[in-house]
Amino acid sequence: MVGPILMVTSLVWGLLPPKAAAGEAIQTATPTLAVSATTSAPPSVSVSASASATLTPSSSATATASPSASGTPTGTSTPVSTTVPTMARQLLAHPAPALPSLAGRSQSQAFRPRAVLGRSVASPFATIDAGWEHTCGVTVSGSAYCWGQNSYGQVGDGTGGPYDTFDRSTPTLVSGGHTFKSVSTGESHTCGLTTAGAAYCWGANFSGQLGDGSTTNSATPLKVNGGLTFTTLSTGNRHSCGLTLSGSAYCWGEMIGSGTGSNVPVA
């Protein structure tokens, strides 16, 4: 508060008249002090003068200030609410709702895994694999089920289309009647390995990741070209790979090991 006090002192003394001769009356002004406060800047001080006092040479040069000679804001200052922007007042009047309390609940209760609804699944799952936005599993009887996003037919039930239109929220049987050993889910496609070692893929195929020799999407399983017998399959974002009985690795899709893309298996 030193700054405002020094400023007031300088302003008051600046208004005092020069020394007059003896017996000579001088009309001067009584300085008044107005103090305002805002929420974004230090108190500001303004001085106004009105001809209401007479000083003589023998009188002491004094000045009075109102409402406060110390230059500090008083309770009569402008209310803060009148200087806050409209948007800020609205935010203050309508605070954000409090987050739900987890008091009394353990972490396992608040964030515990949920069982997959499998009312249409004939037998328990033996294996499961999660992709970008869809999941697939193979039951102990060899049936493949998928659920989740189905915009490119990656669920494999013969449907597919715009987002949210054909998505599946529960396990849906993959069409074709194949007996699978395992499945692998990519970004928007799926590949399955049958018990006989044949590879089938379905879903998005814009990079040739289904391996059928085309780049056309398929909502049902398509057999991978080449007549190869695989022991394992693995899918990436937009490519797929498999390991044969002889230990040879083959890949198809976007930017495979050969340095270029291919819509059929390449060693």
N, C-alpha and C positions, 0 to 999 in steps of 0.2 A: 504493500500500500504506500510505499515511499514515493513512487512516481506521481500518483494523483495529488498527494499533499504538497510536494514541491511545486507542481504545476499551479495549484490553487494559490500558494503563497506568491509565486511570481506574478500571477494575474492580478491579485489584490494590490500588491505594491505598485504594479504598473499603472494602476488607476489613481493613485494618490497624487495630488497636485504638487508643484514645486513650492519651496519655502516662500511664504509671503511676508510682507512688511508688517511691523507691529501694528496691531489694531485693525488690520484689514481682514475683512471676512471673505472667505472663499466658499463659493457654492461647489459642492462636489457630489458624488453619488455614493450611495451605500451599495456595495457589491452584494449581489445575491448569488447563491450557488445552487445549481440544479444538477442532480445526479441521476443518471439512468443506468440500468443494468440490463444486459442481454446475456443470453446463454452462450454466445460465441465470441465475445470480445471483452477485455477488461472494462471496468466502469469508465464512462466518459464524463468529462466535466465541462460545463459551459458557464460563463459568467455574464450577467447582464447588469446594467447600471440604471438607476433611476434617481433623479435629483430630489433627495429627501433628507439630506444631512448637511450641516454647516461645520466647517473646521476653522479654527483660529490658530494663530501661531503658537499660543500657549497650550493648546489642547494636544493631547497625545493622539498620534495617528493610529487609529484602530479600525478594524473592519469586522463586521459580523457576517456570517454565512448561514444560509438556511438551505435545506433542512439540517445539514450536518457540516460543521466546520472542519471535520477531519477528512472529508472527501470520501467517506465510506458509504456504501448503499445502506439505506434504512428500510424498515418494513413497509414504507409507503412507495417503494420503487415500483416500476411497471411490472405487473404479474408476468411470470415466465411464460405462462400458457399463451399469451398474446403474441409472443415472439417466436414460438415454435412453428415450423412449417406445417401446413395442413396434413401432409402425408405422415409426418412424425406423430402428430396428435392422434391420427387414426390408428397407427401402430400401437401407441401407448394405451389407447382405449380398447383395443382388441388384441391382446397378447396372444402369442401362439399357444395352442393347447399343450398341456404337460404330456410327456411321454408316458406310456403305460408303465406302471411300477412292477418290478419283478421281485419285490420284497416277499420273502417267504417261499420263493420258488427256486429250486435248484437249477443249475445250468442244464442238466440232462432233461429236466421237465420242460424248460423253456425252448430248447433247441434239440429235441430228440428226433431221430429218424422215424419216418412214417412208413407203415407197411404198404406195399404196392397192392392195389385192389386187383385180385386175380380170380374173380368169380367165373370168368369164361375160360380160365386155364384148367385143362384137364388133369395135369399133374404138376408137382413142384418143379421149380427151376433148378437146373444143374449148373448153368453158367449164365453170366449176364455181362453186358458191356454198355457203357454210356458214351454217347457221342456229343456233338456240340449242343443240339437242342432236341435230341431224341435218344431213346434207350431201347435195347433189344435183349432178349434172353432166350435160352433154349431149355426146354423142359427135359426131365429124365427120359421121356419117351421120344425125344428128338424133334418136337414141334418148336418152331420159332415164333415168338411173339414180339411185337414192337409197339411203342407208344411215344407220344410227344408230337413235335412239329412234323407236319406231313406235306409241306408245300411242294416238294419235288417227288413225292411218292416213296420217301425213304422208310415209311412204315411197312410197305410191301403188301398191303391188302387190296391193291387194285384201284385205289383212289389217290387223289392228290390235287392240289390247286392252290389258290391264293392263301396267304397267311390266315390262320385261325379258322378257315372254312372247313378243312378236312383233318385238322389236328385230332389226335386221339389221347384222351386223358386216362385211359385204362389199357392194359395189354390187349393187343389185337392180333389175331392169328395171321401169319404171313401166308399168302396164297401159294399154290403150286403143289402142295402135298409132299414136299421133300422132307427127308429125315436128316436133320442137321446134327453135327457134332459140336459146332461152335459158331458164333457170329462176331463180327467186328463192325463197329459203327464209326463212320467218318463225319465230316462236316455236315453233309446233306445226302449221304448215300450209305448203304449197308452192304456188306458181303457176308455170305454164309458158307461154311465148309460142311459138306455132307459126310455121312459116315463112310461113303465110298471114296472120298478124297476129291470130289468135284467141287469147283468154286462157282457160286452163284452171287450175282450182285444186283442191286436195285436202288432206285432213287435218282439223284442228280447225275448227269453224264456230260456236262458241257466241256469237260476236259478229257473225256474218254475213260473216266475212273471205273466204269462198269466192265470194261474189257471185252465188250461184245463186238468190237469193230466199228462202232458208230459213236456219235455224240448226242444221241437222243435219250432223253430221260425215260425212265421206266418205273411204273408203279407196281410191277411184279418182278420176281427174280428172273434174271437172264443168265444163262450159262456162259462163263468166261471162255473165250476162244483158246484154241491150242491143244485141247485134249489132254491137258496136264493133270497129274494126280498130286495133290498137295497134302502136306501134313499139318501146316498151319497157315493162317491168313492174318493180315494186319492192314488196316486202312488208315490213311492220313486225311488231311483236309480235302484234297482233291486228287488223291492217287491211292492205289492199292498195291499190296505186295503179297507174295506167297512163297513158301518154301516147299520144294518137291521132295519126293522120297529119296532122291539121290543127293539131296543137300543143295541143289541149285536154287538161287533166288531169282524170281521173276517179278517185274513190276509193270504197272500200266496206269496211265493217267497223266497228270501234269508234272512236267520236269522230273522224270525218273532218272535212274542212274546213268542212262546213255547220254544225258544232257539235253534231250528233247522230249516232248510229250509223245504218248502213244496210246491208241485206243485198243491195243491188244497186248498181251504179256510179252515183255522183252527181258531177256536174261541179262 
